[in-house]
Amino acid sequence: MVDVSDKEITKRTAYARGTIQVNHEIIEHIKNNTIEKGDVLGVARIAGIIVAKKTSDMIPLCHILMITNVTVDFEIDEENNQIYAFATVKCKGEDRGRNGSITRSKCDIINYL
């Protein structure tokens, strides 16, 4: 584990983006909120926030981050049958929020499957 005890506390922002390819039928169901289990993007957003808060439990030797804000946004690309997930993590501390943002974005994408 990296020793960050001598580092200055700073504000950090990390961004990540992920893409999932789906068929046109799935895009239509998501747009029209007609999936039996409910709001897919809403559930993925909540899952992403939870994962960001639990990053240090999932990545060995990852420092616990003092997260101050998490956002998860989605964009549907109907022409290419893709959904883009955009994740942002803001934190204060001696370590970067990069791992949290990237891990959360990947888990959001996996959540679609």
N, C-alpha and C positions, 0 to 999 in steps of 0.2 A: 504494500500500500504506500502511496506517495505521501510524504509528510508535508502537510499544508499549513502547519501551525505558525510558520513565520510569514505567510502570505498576508497581504492586506485584504480586509473585507471590501469587496466591490460588488456593484450591481452587474448582473450578467443576463444576457438574453440569448437564447438558442432557438434556431429555426430548423425545421425538418419538413420534408415533403415526401409523400409516398403515392404510388399509383396502383390501381387494381383494374384489370381488364375483365369486363363482364359482358354478357350478351345483351341485346337490345331489350329483351323481355324483362330482365332484372332492372335495367335502367328505368323502364316504364313503371314497374312496381314500386321502386324507391321514390320516384317523382310523385306518384299518385298515392303513396302511403297505403298500398294494398297488400303488403306482406303480412301474413297471418300473425306473426309474432310482434308486430307493431312497428314503431318508428326506428328503422335500421340506423339511420344517421344519428338520431338522438342517443340510442344505446351505445353506438360506437364512440360518440363524443364523451359520454360518461365513463365508458371503459378506458378511454384515452387519458382522462384526468386521473382516474384511479391508478393506472399504470405509472403515470408520471410521479405520483406520490410514493409509489412502491419500487422505484427504480433501484435503489440501493439494496433491496431484498433480492433482486433478480440478477444483478451484475456483480460478480465477485470483486471485492476490494473497492467498490464504488462508495465514495463518501456520501453521507446523508446530505441532501440539499435542502436549504431553507427556501423553499419555493414560495414566491410571493404572487405569482399569477400563472395560470395555464389556460391556453386557448386551443381549441380544435375546430377547424373549419373545413368545409367540404365544397367541392365544385364538381358538378356533373357535366361531363363532355359527351353529349348525345351523339355527336358525329362520329367519334372514335370509340364509343361504348366504354368509356373510362370514368373512374371516380378518383379525384385527387383529394388527398388528405393533407392539410397544412397544420402543423403543430408548432406552437410557440410556448416556451417555458422561460419565465423570469424568476431570478433568484438573487439572493444576497449571500455572499460567503467567500470563502477562500478558494473554492473549487468552481469549475464551470458547470453549467446546466446542460451541456451538449448531450451527454449520455441519456438524460431524462427525455429530452425532446426527440431524439432519434428512436429510442426504445418505444416511446409512446406512439410515434407515428407508425412504426412497424406493427405494433399490437393493434392499432386501429384498423390497419389494412387486413390483418389476419382475422379480425372480428367479423369482417364481411363474409368470410368463407364459412 
